[in-house]
Amino acid sequence: MSLLVVGSVAFDTIETPHGKRERIAGGSCVHFSYSAAYLTPVKMIGVVGKDYPKEFIDLLNERGIDTSGIEHTDGETFFWSGKYEGDMNEAETLETRLNVFGDFRPKVEGEDKDAKFVFLANGHPLTQLSLLEQLNNPTLVIADTMDLWIREFRPDLEKLLNKIDALVLNDGEARLLTGERSMIRAARKLLAAHELKLIIIKKGEHGSLAVTPDFVIATPAYPTEAVIDPTGAGDSFAGGTLGYLSLCGELNQGTLRRAIRYGTVCASFQVEDFSLDRHKGLTRADIERRLIDFEHML
């Protein structure tokens, strides 16, 4: 079953203790789609400027991702620059230029309006809502968010939360959004307030916590030996998770447990190099082999 995703397509300039890369392929939509495509067909909706190179689009197409929903418009592509130091658990943002992404309102056409599995990658809540309002009857809509939207656009975010099925966020964002220190309490509070089916809280090197009204799934991170660049790890995790749920066509305790393990494995590859470099040349078989190793550890 195909998966529809809307979000940022960007240039990243990233510096870590392992080096620096300038204007590499980035964006929440890109990292999500590349991992989800191991498991299910993916259609991307986003926007880029005239400066976005064809080779980056070709890279996505070679993975089998449908990029026909990416608008090419006058102006410059979204740009983000960040630096990681120490344990690299959090990036210091050096520069953000929304450019063409700032005024972007996605357009959904034809059979895409009937998409059943939808991911609203990190972006302005109004951008996420504008896509959601064009869909007919999706089975599962999952959204991502960040501290900026929580702090400065809370009313818009609240509107979004009332219209989706599930939310993905990190532990700091969960605390900011709910005022709770306990992640279980934070998740329960969100579930009740917005009648959500699922909350997934990403905890970086400490794994993830999935909470529904009926059960909780705690999953550790895969013990990666060398973390080169953590950028996109959360999006890659979400891509593997929703990619598997889309493949199965349903959400229950069994499918969610395995989906999160796929997401964890995809994220473990993501952090092993800059941009999409570690994923280039990987196949579904590589994902499955690491998944087997991970399940043996568990």
N, C-alpha and C positions, 0 to 999 in steps of 0.2 A: 504494500500500500504506500503510495507516494506521500511525501512530507513537504509541506510548504513552510518557508522560513523568510522572515523579513528582518533586516538589521543593517548594520554599517558594513560598508566595503571601504577599506582604508589603506593608506600608507602608514607604516610604523617606522619610527627610528628608535632603536632600543640599545641600551648599554647595560651590560651585566659584568660581573667579574671575569667572564669568559670572552669578552670582546664587545664590539659595537657593530651594528648593522644599520644602514640608512635606507629609508624609503623602501622597505620590504613589504610584501603582501600581508595585510592585517585586516582587522575588523571582525566584529562578533559574528556576522553572517558567514564570513569566509571560514573561520575556524570551526564553527558549528557544522557547516555543510560538508566540509572535507571529512570529518569524522563520521557524520551520519550516513554519508554515501557508501561507507563500507557495508552497510546493512540494508539500505532501502533507497529507492530513487528520490532525489531531492530537487526541488525547484526553489531558486533564490529570487527574492525581490529586493532590490536595493538601488542605489544611485552612485554614479561616478562622474568625474569631470573629464574634460578632453585630455587631461594629462595621464589618465590611467592606461597603462600599456596593454596591448593585445596579448602579450605573453602571459600576463596574470590571468586573463580570461581563459586563454588556452589551457592553462594549468588546471583550472576548475573543470573545464569541459573534458579534459583527459581523464579526470576522476569519474566522469559520467554525470556530473552535476548540470542541470538545466539552468543556464544563465540568461535565458531569453527575457526574464523579468527584470534584468538590470538595466536601468535607464542610463543613457549616455547624454550628458547635458553640458552646456557651456559653464565654465567655471573650473574650480579646482576640487580635487577629491579630498574627502575627510582625511585629516592628518593628526596623528598622535605621536608624541615623543615621551619616552619614560626611561628611568634608570633604576636598576636594582643593585642593592648592596647587601653585605652581610649574609643572612640566611635566605635572602631573596623572597621572603614571604609576601612582601608588598612593594609595589612600584612607587617611585616618586615621579609624579607627572611633571614633566618639564614644559610641555606645550601641547595645547589642543586647539585645532582649527576645524570647526565643523564644516565650513565651506558649503558645498552643494547639499550635504546631508542635513544642514540646519533647517531648511525649509521643505524638506522632502515629505511628500504625502504619497504613500504607495498606491498603485493601481492594480486591482485584481480583475482579470478578464477571463471570459470563457469558462472552461471546465475547472480552472483554479478556484472559482467561487464555491465549488463543491468539495474542496479539500477537507479531509477528515482529521488529519493530524497536522497541527500548526504550532510553530515555535516563533514567538515574538522575542527576537534577540534584543539585547540591551539597546535601548534608544529612548527617545522622549515618549512618555506615556500617550500623548496625543497621536504620535506617529503609529504606535502600536494599536491604539483604538481605531484609527482610521482604516487600518487593514482589517481588523476584526469585524467592523461594521459592514464590510463588503462580502462577507462569507455567508453561506446559506445555513448549513447545519453541521458544523464540525463536531467530531466525536471527542477530541481532546485538544484543548488549547493550553499551552504552557508558556509563561512569560518569564523573562529575566529582568532584573532591574539593577540599580546601583545607588550609592549614597547621594549623588547629585540630585536624582529625581526625588528621593525620599525627603531631602532637606528643602529643596526649592520648588518642587512641583507636587507637593503632597495631595492636594485636592484632585489633580488629574490622575495621579497614581491610584487613589482610592476608587475612582470611577472605573479604572481598568481592572482592579482587583475584584470588583463586583461582577465582571463579565467573563472572567477566565475560569479555567478548571484547576490550574496548578501554578505554583510560583517557585522559581529557582533563585536563590540568593545566597550570599556568604554569611558567615556568622556575625560579622560586624554590622552588616546591613540588617540582619534579623534583629539585633539588639536596638539599632537605631529606629527601626520601624515599629517595634512593639514596646520598647522600654524594659524588656525582660532580659535578665542575665542567663537564665536557663534556656537552652535551645529547645528543649521539649515544651516548656511553657510558651516560648515565643511561637513555635509552630502551632500549638493548640489554640493560641489566641487568634492567629491568622485564619486558621481553619474555621473557627466559630464565627468570627466577625464577617467573613466574606463567603461562607458556605463553599469553601474550596474542597476539592477531592484530595489534594496532595500538596505538601510543602517539602522541597528538597533544600537542605542547608549544606552548602559546601564549606568544608573546614580545612582546606589546603592539605598540608602534609598529614593531617589527622583524619582525612577521609571525608565521609559525608553522612548525613542523617536524613532519612526519608520518613515523613510522618503523614499518616492518613487518619481519618476518624476511627479506624478499626485496628491499625497495627503500626509498628515502628520498625524500620530497618536501619541498622547501623553498619556501615561498611568502611573498613580501613582503606587508606591509600595504598597503591601498589608501591613497594619499596624500590624506587628507581635509584640506581647507583650514581648517576651524574645528572644533576639539574643544570641545564645550560641557560634556558630562558623560559620562565613560567608564563609568559604572555599567551593568552588564548587557552590556557589549560581548563578554565571553567567552561568556556564555550565548547571546547572539545569534549569535555565530560558530558555536557548537556546533549551534544550531538550523538554520542554513542548511546546515551540513555534513551533519548526519544527516537533515535533511529531503530533501536530494537523494539520499542513499544509499537512503532508504526509497522514494523515487520510482522509483529504478532497480531496486531489489530485490536488489542484489548489491554486494559489495565486491571491487574489483580496482583495479589501478593507475590505469586510465583513469577509472573512476567516482570514485575517491577524489580524484584530482587536480582534477576539475571540482567535486566537492562542496566541497572546501576553498576554492575560488575563490568559490562561492556564499556560504559562510560568511563569508569575508573581506568581501564586498560588504555582506552584512546587517549585520555589525559596523560597517562604515563609516557606514551610515545611523544606527545606534544612538547613536553618540557625538555626533551633530550636534544633539542636543537632550536635554532632560530626559525621563526615564521613557520612555513609548512615543510621545511627541509627534511625533517625526520620522517614525515609521512610519504615523501616522494619514493616511489618504488615499493612501498608496503602494500600488502594485499590482505584480503579477508583472512587468508590462512595464517598470516603473521599475527593478526588480532586474536584468532582462535587459539594459537599456540600459547600466547602470553596469558590468555584467559584461563587456559588449563593450568598453567603454572600458578596463577593467582588463586584459583579455586583449591588447588592442592595446599597452598599456604593457609587458606581459610579453614 
